[in-house]
């Protein structure tokens, strides 16, 4: 899984947002999606093509959460960005 071309993460103050950077990407999503620090962490892993399992493992390692919490949080995050059209499977 990876982030589709034309979408990128940027910081605005202490917040992170995903925006479309090309006309093609704006046809898919013309707005911005605000992420917290954890969401931004997962997004950066997706840029490298991480799998859902790798994302959950990274959450466990970085934030010290249980495997169950990491799996649920990862699934919730992926549901949001999939519905926005940000990723390729």
C-alpha positions in Angstrom: 0.0 0.0 0.0 1.3 3.5 -0.7 0.2 7.1 -1.0 -1.1 8.1 -4.4 0.9 10.6 -6.4 -0.4 14.2 -5.9 -1.1 14.1 -2.1 1.3 15.3 0.5 1.6 16.0 4.2 2.5 19.4 5.4 2.7 21.0 8.8 0.7 24.1 9.7 1.8 25.3 13.1 1.5 22.2 15.3 -1.1 20.5 13.1 -0.5 18.3 10.1 -2.7 18.3 7.0 -2.9 16.3 3.8 -3.6 18.3 0.7 -3.8 17.6 -3.0 -0.9 19.1 -5.0 -2.0 18.4 -8.6 -5.2 19.0 -10.6 -5.6 15.3 -10.9 -5.4 14.8 -7.2 -7.9 17.6 -6.6 -10.4 15.7 -8.7 -10.2 12.9 -6.1 -10.1 15.2 -3.0 -10.3 19.0 -3.1 -9.8 20.0 0.5 -7.5 19.1 3.4 -7.5 16.4 6.0 -6.1 17.2 9.4 -4.0 14.6 11.2 -2.6 14.3 14.7 1.0 13.3 15.4 0.2 9.6 15.2 -1.6 10.0 11.8 1.3 11.9 10.4 3.6 9.2 11.7 1.6 6.5 9.9 1.4 8.7 6.7 5.1 8.9 6.5 5.4 5.1 6.8 2.9 4.8 3.9 5.0 6.9 1.7 7.6 4.1 1.8 4.9 1.5 1.0 4.3 0.0 4.4 1.7 -2.7 4.8 -1.2 -2.5 7.4 0.7 -4.9 9.6 3.9 -2.9 9.4 2.0 0.2 10.3 0.6 -1.4 13.4 4.0 -2.8 14.4 5.5 0.7 14.0 2.9 2.1 16.3 3.7 -0.5 18.9 7.4 0.3 18.6 7.1 4.1 18.5 4.4 4.7 21.1 4.5 1.5 23.2 0.8 0.6 22.7 -0.5 -2.9 22.7 -0.8 -4.9 19.5 -4.6 -4.8 19.8 -4.7 -1.0 20.2 -2.2 -0.5 17.3 -4.2 -2.8 15.0 -7.5 -1.0 15.7 -5.9 2.5 15.4 -4.2 1.5 12.1 -7.4 0.1 10.7 -9.3 3.3 11.7 -6.7 5.5 10.1 -6.7 3.4 6.9 -10.5 3.5 6.6 -10.3 7.3 6.7 -7.6 7.8 4.1 -9.0 5.0 1.8 -12.4 6.7 1.8 -10.7 10.0 0.8 -8.9 8.2 -2.0 -5.3 8.9 -0.8 -3.8 5.4 -1.1 -3.2 2.7 -3.7 -3.5 -0.9 -2.5 
